[in-house]
Amino acid sequence: MRAEAEFLVAALRHFLDPKSTLPDAGKIRWNTLLDLAKAHAVTPMLYAALREVPLPDDIAAELRARFQNSVQWSLTQSAELARLTALLEENDITSISLKGPLLSRYLYGELGARSSGDIDLLVKPGDLLRIRDLLLSRGYRVANTLHWNSDSAYLRSRESEISFGSPSGVSIDVHWRILPRYFPSPFDELDVWREPKTMALAGRQVLTLAPEHLLLLICSHSAKHGFERLGWICDIARFLIVSENLVWPAAVAQARRTHTLRQFSTGIRLAADLLRAPVPEVLPEDHAATHLADVVKDRFLSGVTEPLPAGELTRFCLGLLETRQHRLRYLTGHYLTPSEAEYKVLHLPPSMYFLYYPFRPARLLTKHVLRGSTIEHSH
C-alpha cells in the first residue's frame, strides 16, 4: 500500500498547490487509493486534486459518488448545526462551534470541502443539564453509556463531553472542556469565551474559535490521537497557507506557557514535511518534535489506516508531553480515570463510584496483558 500512500500525499500537495506535480499513476491500485483516502478523511481533497486527471471510468464514477456523499453529509451537518445553535439561542444558551462545517468554510471556502464525522459544540458546564433536557425534549437521544441514571453521571465523562444522536442522524458531541482534563493542552490556561469569533451559517451568526485557537485545537486534538489522519495534517497545512493574519507570537506564547509547544510544533512539522506547507519563523526548533513527526510520516507512507494500538499511542503521547507533571497527569488520567468501557461492565450507584478507579486498571491489565500473554503462549 506504500505506492498508494505516497500518491495520496502527492495528491494532497497538488490540492494545496496546483503547481505541485503528481507522480506517475501507472502502478496505482485505484480502489486501494480510494479506501485510503476515506480512512484518512480526505476524499473531497483527492477528488479536487484528480478532477482533471484521466481515470478509469469505474474509478472516476466511484470517486465522484464518494465525493458527492461526503458533500451531502457535510450539508446535512451544516443544517443540523444551524438548527441546533438556533435552538440553544432561543433558550439563552451560548455555545461555540468547534471544527466541523465552519472550519471547512474558513479553510477551504466551502462547507463540503473537508470530511467531518460529527458536530462539536463547546458549552459552559452549568448549561449541560439544561441542554440535555432541551435536546431530549426535541427527539435527540443520549449516545453515551452512563454509570447510573442520575444528573451527576453526565458530568463524570472522562472525555468531558456528552454525545447525542439527532433526529437527522448527525452525531453531536457537547463538550464542557475543549480537550479532556487528562490530556495537557494549550487550553489549560486559556479562556476562549473571552474572544470568540463569529461566522455566518444559514443566515445566522454562529460563534467559533479565533483562528489561532482553532490551529492550537487541531494540533492538540491530532496529538491526542497520535496524528493518525492525513485530513488533520491537511487542515494544519491549509492553515499555514491561508491564515496570513494569524497572530503567531500569541499562539506560540500560549503553547510555550502551557508546556504544550511540542504538540503544536509536531503538527506544523508534519504539514511542512508531508505537504510542503510554510513554517512560521517564530516557531522554535525542537528535535523531539522533528523525531515524532518522522515517526508519524513513516507510518503514513507505509499505508497504515488502523488507529495506533493503545501501548504505542501511550508511548507516543508521553514523547509529546514536555514535563514530568504532564506525563504523570496523562498516565493517571488515562489509566485510572473510569471510562464508558467500565460502565458497560459494572453498574455502580453514585455512592460506590470510587470502586471504578481500581476496576479500570484491573480491566486494562486483563485485556492488554494477561489476555495477550495467553494468546502469545498458545502460539
DAJO-V876482 format. One record per helix or strand of 3 or more residues. SS is the DSSP state (h for helix, s for strand). FROM is the first residue (numbers start at 0). LEN is the number of residues. If there is no record, write none. Layout:
BEGIN
ss:from:len
SS:FROM:LEN
SS:FROM:LEN
END
This chain:
BEGIN
ss:from:len
h:1:15
h:29:10
h:42:7
h:56:34
s:95:3
h:99:9
s:118:4
h:124:13
h:150:4
s:160:5
s:170:5
h:185:4
h:191:3
s:196:5
s:203:5
h:210:14
h:229:13
h:247:10
h:260:15
h:286:15
h:309:11
h:323:13
h:339:6
h:349:3
h:354:24
END
